[in-house]
Every structure is written in C-alpha cells, then in structure tokens.
Amino acid sequence: MTITLQEIAAAAENKSFVETATVWRERRVYVNLVGANRSFAGDRNLKVYYDGRRWVFDGYKGTMSRDFADSFAAFRAEYSPVRI
C-alpha cells in the first residue's frame, strides 16, 4: 500500500506542532510549524518538507523564536528529518 502526499500532509497537519501542511506540485509536502515569528531570521529561513522519500529540513540558520524552536524540536523528535 502506497501512501499519497495528500495523506502525508493530512497526517502531519494533525500534529499539535504543525500549523499547515501543503502539497506542492505533487512532488513535496511543505510544513509550516506553530509559533513562527517573521521577525526572527531562523523562523523565516527554515524550510521543512517531505520530498517523496523522507522528511528534510533546509536553511537552519539564524535565531529562532522560542515557540518556533519548541515546534521544530517536537517535529525533529517525531519525524527525524535529514538536514540538507
């Protein structure tokens, strides 16, 4: 049984630390985490997505807000994403 990107997005969106999960061009699922504050560079730069094989995060630089850092820590504990 193959899980679709829509099912992965729906499962991710049900997590308390995920604000939204969106399928992009039927290739990736992008996730926005709870607590994002655009005034923090770390909150703006971080990209979290599922690329069809695994969870990935990119742009891990800059200071993160406390709420966003907590959401990201919970995401990492749940999904163990790979850093690119």
LINKAGI-V501847 format. One record per pair of residues at least 6 apart in sequence whose ideal C-beta (glycine too) atoms are under 8 Angstrom apart, sorted by the first residue. I is the first residue (numbers start at 1). GAP is how many residues later the second one is. D is the distance in whole Angstrom. If there is no record, write none. Layout:
I|GAP|D  I|GAP|D
This chain:
5|18|5  5|21|7  5|22|8  5|23|8  5|24|5  5|45|7  5|47|8  6|17|6  8|13|8  8|21|5  8|42|6  9|12|4  9|13|7  9|14|5  9|20|5  10|11|7  12|6|5  12|9|4  12|17|7  12|19|6  12|38|8  13|7|7  13|8|4  15|59|8  15|60|8  15|63|7  16|18|7  16|58|8  17|16|6  17|17|5  17|53|8  17|54|4  17|55|8  17|57|4  17|58|6  17|61|8  18|13|6  18|14|7  18|15|6  18|16|7  18|53|8  18|57|7  19|13|4  19|14|6  19|15|5  19|17|7  20|11|7  20|12|5  21|8|6  21|9|7  21|10|5  21|11|8  22|7|7  22|8|5  22|10|8  23|6|6  24|6|5  24|25|8  27|24|7  27|25|7  28|21|5  28|22|6  28|23|6  28|24|7  29|20|6  29|21|4  30|17|7  30|18|7  30|19|5  31|17|5  31|18|7  31|19|8  31|44|7  33|13|8  33|15|7  33|35|6  33|38|4  33|39|6  33|42|6  34|33|7  34|34|8  34|37|5  35|8|8  35|30|6  35|31|8  35|32|3  35|33|4  35|34|8  35|35|7  35|36|5  36|7|5  36|29|7  36|32|5  37|6|5  37|28|4  37|30|7  37|31|6  38|6|6  40|22|7  40|23|6  40|24|6  40|25|5  40|28|7  41|20|7  41|21|3  41|22|6  42|18|8  42|19|7  42|20|4  42|21|5  42|22|3  42|23|8  42|26|7  42|27|8  43|19|8  43|21|6  43|22|6  43|25|5  44|18|7  45|14|4  45|15|7  45|16|6  45|17|5  46|11|6  46|12|8  46|13|5  46|14|6  46|18|7  46|22|8  46|26|7  47|10|7  47|11|5  47|12|5  48|7|7  48|8|7  48|9|5  48|24|8  48|27|7  48|33|7  49|6|8  49|7|6  49|8|8  50|6|7  54|27|7  54|28|6  55|24|4  55|25|7  55|26|4  55|27|7  56|25|6  56|26|5  56|27|8  56|28|5  57|15|8  57|19|8  57|24|5  57|25|8  57|26|6  57|27|7  58|25|7  58|26|5  60|23|6  64|8|7  75|6|7
